[in-house]
Amino acid sequence: MSHVTCYMLHVVRVEESQLKAFILDSGLIKPADFKKAEEESKKSGKSLREILLNKEHIKEDELKRLEAYILGIPFVDLTHDTISPEVLRIIPEPIARKNNIIAFKKATGVIEVAMLDPEDIQTLELIRKKEGVRVLVRLTTPDSIKHALGQYQKSLEAEFGDILKKESEALKIAKEIEVGPEEAEELKKLAEDLPVVRIADTLIRHAILQQASDIHIEPMEKEVLVRYRIDGILHDAMTLPKQIAPGIVARIKVMSNLKLDEHRLPQDGRFKIETDEYRISFRVSVLPVFDGEKIVMRLLPETVKGYSLEELGFWGVNLDRVHHAIKRPTGIILATGPTGSGKTTTLYTILEMLNIPGVNISTVEDPIEYRIPRINQTQVRPDIGFSFANGLRSLLRQDPNIIMVGEIRDNETAGLAINAALTGHLVLSTLHTNSAAGALPRLLDMKVEPFLIASTVTAIISQRLVRRLCSEQESYKFSREEITSLSKDTDLEHVLEILKHEKIVEPKATLDKVEWARPKKSDECAEGYKGRIGIHEVLEMSESIKELVVKNATSDQIEKRAREEGMLTMLEEGFIRAAQRTTSVEEILRVTSE
């Protein structure tokens, strides 16, 4: 039996009774506070550990040190240590991130690893087999792990610098190839050339590690610009020499099964990357531009976990309205917003909630972004005449209970969706409108009869994605001038009432006393943000709104009535989120002004 296996048999999770005894004995927490935490743990079902940390009765590092002492495992703090790249890379970055484990010291026949969960035997065994050495476990804190993970990120420039320096001679061939139809074979050889493959792989790998949603490769007059879209914002990642552009384009085309000798027409393709850590589909678009061919790759993780509506950002009255709509067996639920606002993710989440053995769910999409088990997903093919309308017509012959149409783009699709809802189906779809109320006049523009809209549409969700603030934040208060200016676009007094009702602020608080969050830049969060969350407005079709639709009312009239009936606008919800310290006011104003 290996050393690590023998060692781990003695590692057990710290029992709450042990934790209680040691905490009280250490005097870190007052007995009265501990008793309250115990009671809350029993009531809520949350662990005692979680309650103690949330209430800030004890710090994470204190708790970890205590757990290490109880388990008899040494504790290490890596927050000020620089780890040798050779040792660090013993554990590949994706595994280190996924399992919160760091290799930080190596000696003859021994590797020391720092981790948060000493029961992760599988990862430890993997390291032992790979390196053929003993693995010694050390406990550490999340901050310590975070600092160490940051050391993996050798800059993109440095990595490419190494590639370009080492392979400069080999890359010259790219410059020598004159692009033309007869050079397809030469381009294919170039695409398989080692330095070109390494550059393309490095671009993709860094994009995955940085959780980018898109990669832009843009040829310019004298260089090639590479940009990543992270949390909805495009960032310059790297500039590459112009001479390697044909090689990069050829490589991406080969991976996507596109025509190598076609440089005049746009092309679309797909490819997939599978490893032990992730499975990601890439949707590729190649567009001829003045200086060559621009490539945009959309990253679609296939291993993405299912979300709940709460995780997407739904809460309060908006959450209740969505739940109410999806419980109805028929009708139309619309998700609206600009491209990239998370509409499809919201609909997928609703589909997963409805995906039970007793129903048949079918979709027609463009394209299929995520695979969902037990759901029949069809992709439109405009090139062969298979449109949303044709697909929807076919779906209705497949005995579905629930239908999702990727987008309502024209009169025909709108008419078919309305008809499907009238004949006893629940229909989910998306529309490109700026607000929930704006969806109704948009359907009228598509020549749908007003009484049919009133009879079928049950709820309209409008949304945007805002960046989440990191844990390190700053606080500030509005000046009188700011309150006056912002009040022109939103009802801040109504926001204040909600904040008081939700106990986010004191009952006697005034707008100039409310503390709002704003980003604070740090080494871990270069811009003060990490990840995104949705802000929403949900319009429920009440009788009075149905009457307005039948009378061909404007979106402003519909929105006014909806607000009178309790609808929270996106801007209002955004301000509440800023008071909850989830995002910032600046971020809310940025996305709602788009």
C-alpha positions, 0 to 999 in steps of 0.5 A, spaced: 500 500 500 502 506 498 504 512 503 499 516 501 493 511 501 496 509 508 496 516 510 489 518 508 486 512 511 488 516 518 485 522 515 478 523 517 473 529 516 473 533 523 466 532 526 462 537 529 463 535 536 470 535 535 470 542 532 466 544 538 470 542 543 476 545 540 473 552 539 470 552 546 477 550 549 481 555 544 477 561 547 476 563 539 469 564 540 464 566 546 460 560 548 454 564 547 455 566 540 457 559 539 450 556 542 447 561 537 450 558 531 449 551 533 441 553 534 441 556 527 445 550 524 440 546 526 434 550 524 437 552 517 440 545 516 447 548 514 453 546 517 456 549 523 462 551 520 458 555 514 454 558 520 461 560 524 464 563 518 458 567 515 457 570 522 464 572 522 465 569 529 471 566 526 476 567 520 477 562 515 485 561 516 483 560 524 479 555 522 483 551 518 489 551 523 484 548 528 482 543 523 489 541 521 491 541 529 485 536 530 487 532 524 494 532 525 496 535 519 501 540 518 498 547 516 502 551 511 500 559 508 503 560 501 500 567 500 507 570 501 511 564 497 513 564 490 513 556 488 518 554 483 514 553 476 517 546 475 514 544 482 507 548 480 506 544 474 507 537 477 499 538 478 496 541 471 492 548 472 485 545 471 486 540 476 489 544 481 483 549 480 478 544 480 480 541 486 484 546 490 490 543 490 497 545 489 504 542 489 509 547 492 515 543 495 519 537 492 525 533 495 528 526 493 522 521 493 517 526 496 512 531 494 508 536 498 501 538 496 497 544 500 489 543 499 483 545 502 480 538 502 484 532 505 479 527 503 480 528 496 484 521 495 483 520 488 487 527 486 492 525 491 493 518 488 493 521 481 499 525 483 502 519 486 502 515 480 504 520 475 510 522 479 512 515 482 513 519 489 510 519 496 505 525 497 505 529 503 498 533 505 498 539 508 492 544 509 491 551 507 486 556 506 482 559 500 486 565 500 493 561 500 490 557 494 488 563 490 495 566 491 498 560 488 494 559 483 495 566 480 502 563 479 500 559 474 498 564 469 505 565 466 503 571 461 500 570 454 506 575 452 511 571 455 509 564 452 508 566 445 515 570 446 518 563 447 514 560 441 516 565 437 523 566 439 524 558 438 520 557 432 522 564 428 525 560 422 520 555 422 515 561 422 518 564 416 514 559 411 508 562 413 510 569 409 512 565 403 506 562 401 502 566 396 495 565 398 491 562 392 486 557 390 492 552 388 495 553 394 490 549 398 495 543 399 501 548 402 496 551 407 494 544 409 501 543 411 502 549 414 496 548 418 500 542 421 506 545 422 508 545 429 509 552 431 503 554 428 499 548 432 502 550 438 500 558 437 493 556 436 493 551 442 496 556 446 490 561 444 485 556 445 488 554 452 489 561 455 481 563 453 479 556 456 483 558 463 480 565 463 473 563 462 473 567 455 466 566 452 469 568 445 476 569 441 477 574 436 483 573 431 483 580 427 488 581 422 491 588 421 496 592 416 502 590 420 500 585 425 494 580 428 490 582 434 488 577 439 482 579 443 478 575 449 471 576 451 471 575 458 465 577 463 462 580 456 467 585 455 473 585 450 480 585 452 486 585 448 490 579 449 496 579 444 499 581 438 502 576 433 507 578 427 503 578 421 506 573 417 503 567 421 496 570 420 495 565 414 498 559 418 493 561 424 487 561 419 489 555 416 489 551 422 483 554 425 479 552 418 482 545 418 480 544 425 473 546 423 473 542 417 472 548 412 475 550 405 482 552 406 482 555 399 476 559 400 478 566 402 472 571 399 466 568 402 464 567 409 465 560 412 462 557 419 464 551 422 465 547 429 470 543 432 470 540 439 476 539 445 475 534 450 480 533 456 479 530 463 477 537 465 473 539 460 469 538 454 468 545 450 465 546 443 467 551 439 463 555 434 467 558 428 466 564 424 471 566 418 469 573 415 474 576 409 476 583 411 481 588 408 487 585 411 485 578 411 480 573 414 478 575 421 476 569 426 471 569 431 470 563 436 465 562 441 466 557 446 460 553 449 462 548 455 458 542 454 460 540 461 457 546 464 453 545 470 445 546 470 443 552 474 437 554 478 433 560 477 436 563 483 443 562 481 441 566 474 439 572 479 432 571 479 429 573 486 423 576 489 417 578 485 420 576 479 422 569 481 415 568 483 412 570 476 417 566 473 415 560 477 407 562 476 408 562 468 412 555 468 407 552 472 401 553 467 401 547 461 400 552 455 401 559 453 408 563 451 414 565 455 418 570 452 425 571 453 428 578 451 434 582 450 440 584 446 445 578 443 449 575 449 444 577 454 443 570 457 436 569 454 438 562 451 441 560 458 434 562 462 430 558 457 435 552 458 434 553 465 427 553 465 427 547 460 431 543 465 426 544 471 420 542 466 424 536 464 421 530 467 419 523 465 412 525 464 413 530 458 416 530 451 420 536 450 422 538 443 426 544 441 428 548 434 435 552 435 440 556 431 445 553 433 444 548 439 448 551 444 448 546 450 446 538 450 440 537 455 439 529 456 432 527 454 430 533 450 429 532 443 434 538 440 434 540 432 438 545 429 435 549 423 439 549 416 437 555 412 442 553 407 437 547 405 431 551 407 430 548 414 428 554 417 425 556 424 418 555 421 419 549 418 422 546 424 416 548 428 411 545 423 415 538 424 415 539 431 408 539 432 407 533 429 412 530 434 407 530 440 410 535 444 408 538 451 413 543 451 416 547 445 422 551 445 423 556 439 430 559 439 428 565 436 421 568 433 424 572 427 418 573 422 411 573 421 410 565 420 414 563 426 410 568 430 404 565 427 406 558 428 408 559 435 401 562 437 398 557 434 402 552 438 400 555 444 393 555 442 393 548 441 395 546 448 402 547 448 407 550 452 412 555 448 418 558 450 422 563 445 426 569 445 425 576 441 430 581 440 427 587 444 430 592 449 424 591 454 419 586 456 413 591 454 417 592 448 415 585 446 408 586 445 408 591 440 414 587 436 409 581 435 404 586 433 409 588 428 409 581 425 402 582 424 400 577 429 392 579 431 392 583 438 387 578 441 391 572 439 397 575 443 393 577 449 390 569 449 397 566 449 403 570 452 403 569 459 410 572 461 415 576 458 422 576 461 427 581 459 434 581 462 441 583 461 448 580 464 452 585 469 459 583 472 459 581 479 463 584 484 469 581 487 469 580 495 474 586 495 469 592 494 469 599 496 463 603 498 460 610 497 454 614 497 450 618 492 451 626 492 444 630 492 446 632 485 447 624 483 440 623 486 437 628 482 440 626 476 439 618 477 431 620 479 430 622 472 431 615 469 428 611 475 424 611 481 429 611 486 424 612 492 421 606 490 428 602 490 429 605 497 422 602 499 424 595 497 431 596 500 427 597 507 422 592 506 428 587 504 432 589 510 437 591 506 438 598 509 435 601 516 428 603 516 429 610 517 435 610 511 434 616 506 437 615 499 443 619 501 445 615 507 445 608 503 452 605 501 453 602 494 458 598 492 463 599 487 469 595 484 476 595 488 482 593 483 486 587 486 491 582 484 486 577 483 481 581 480 484 586 475 478 590 474 474 588 481 469 584 477 469 576 476 463 572 473 456 575 471 449 575 474 442 577 470 438 583 472 431 582 470 424 585 469 418 580 468 412 582 465 406 578 467 400 578 462 394 581 467 387 582 464 388 590 464 395 589 460 391 584 455 386 590 454 391 594 452 394 589 447 388 589 444 387 596 443 394 596 440 397 600 446 404 603 446 410 599 450 410 605 454 403 605 456 404 597 457 410 598 461 406 604 465 401 599 467 405 593 469 409 598 474 403 600 477 401 592 478 408 591 481 413 590 476 420 591 477 424 594 472 431 592 470 434 598 472 430 598 479 433 591 480 440 593 478 440 598 484 437 593 489 443 589 486 448 594 487 445 595 494 446 588 496 453 589 493 453 584 488 454 589 482 456 596 482 451 602 479 456 604 474 455 596 471 448 597 472 448 604 468 452 601 463 448 595 461 441 598 461 444 604 456 445 599 451 
